[in-house]
């Protein structure tokens, strides 16, 4: 009886843990996609008319931000895939294997890398806004003088 309860506990933990993380990853994917669409729309607006040198520079920086978000989104999707596979292997693996744990570790590593990219994205977003503020503030101040 003890062996049976240990097997049930092992099965629950091997599929339950990866599956419970999925809603959080889904929210990160949703947020990342929304940010990507928003920045892409902003860049499209910037480039739809003749721009100043500064606006081209800002557009270039924002395109790099879109690229960073794309990498983060890709890592989040693959992380979710590894978590799902980990859960499936945890339930259906009939032989004694470390595959669920390996997949869980790979998914977690990818999630961590995506979070690093999102933190870098956040810091760069602030830098871009500061550049825009300085440029717009200086232009407004110079016009008044």
BELZI-V335540 format. One record per residue. N is the residue number from 0. NEAR is the number of other C-alpha atoms within 10 Angstrom. Layout:
# BELZI-V335540
{{N,NEAR} {N,NEAR}}
This chain:
# BELZI-V335540
{{0,6} {1,7} {2,8} {3,9} {4,10} {5,11} {6,12} {7,13} {8,11} {9,14} {10,17} {11,14} {12,15} {13,20} {14,22} {15,16} {16,15} {17,24} {18,17} {19,12} {20,14} {21,16} {22,11} {23,11} {24,17} {25,14} {26,11} {27,20} {28,20} {29,13} {30,13} {31,19} {32,17} {33,12} {34,15} {35,21} {36,13} {37,13} {38,18} {39,17} {40,12} {41,14} {42,20} {43,12} {44,11} {45,16} {46,13} {47,9} {48,8} {49,9} {50,12} {51,10} {52,9} {53,12} {54,16} {55,15} {56,13} {57,18} {58,22} {59,13} {60,17} {61,21} {62,16} {63,14} {64,24} {65,22} {66,14} {67,18} {68,23} {69,17} {70,16} {71,26} {72,25} {73,16} {74,22} {75,25} {76,20} {77,16} {78,26} {79,26} {80,16} {81,22} {82,27} {83,21} {84,20} {85,28} {86,26} {87,17} {88,20} {89,25} {90,18} {91,10} {92,15} {93,8} {94,6} {95,6} {96,11} {97,12} {98,14} {99,23} {100,17} {101,13} {102,22} {103,24} {104,16} {105,17} {106,25} {107,19} {108,14} {109,21} {110,23} {111,16} {112,17} {113,24} {114,17} {115,13} {116,19} {117,20} {118,12} {119,14} {120,20} {121,13} {122,10} {123,16} {124,15} {125,11} {126,13} {127,18} {128,12} {129,12} {130,14} {131,15} {132,12} {133,12} {134,14} {135,12} {136,12} {137,12} {138,11} {139,11} {140,10} {141,9} {142,8} {143,7} {144,5}}
